[in-house]
Amino acid sequence: MEYLHEIFDFLGCETPDAWIDNALNNQSIMLIDHAHCEKKAAMTAVNNIHMYPDDPELLKKMSRLAREELRHFEQVLKLIEQRGLTFRKMSAARYVVSLRAHVRKQEPDRLVDVLIIGAFIEARSCERFAKLAPHLDDELKHFYESLLKSEARHYQDYLKLATKHAKGDVSERVEFFRGKEAELVEQPDTEFRFHSGPVI
């Protein structure tokens, strides 16, 4: 799958093996937090629609993304129920909050940063699905593999929209967030989440 190579090149690092071990040893937390991630991704897309109603391309892409993320949310909820687990509130990982702390305040810079962060979140999700899938039971493996294509498209959509609204090259800003995102992925974390660093 060529798009996976593109995503691995886009990210500043690979998910550490220690995080994969964390995930395999905490699959119930992984699934519940995954559901929260899908819900938040849909909410982010809807918020972008609310905040930026003047770009028809953004509205179309965010609407489609929100629908897909909510469908994924429903699919993860079904897996949670089938496995005798209970969906519940969970504390959020520092990942997204830490990335958004660097968002610039003025428009269109703010929107450009929000879209670039969206690209990194989707790319990282895709990379983690790909790395986890070979180690999971058949049902979960097939489900995570089924998510790869849509997550890759979401990453591309976010990046294209960022470039459009920047009206030029976004490589410097992408490189800035690439470094910040890699730090969050590689540095040890205090609790395991789908977007946490490794808990050692």
Summary of the structure (lengths in Angstrom):
residues: 200
radius of gyration: 16.2
end to end distance: 31.7
largest distance: 49.7
contacts: 614
relative contact order: 0.19
helix: 74%
strand: 0%
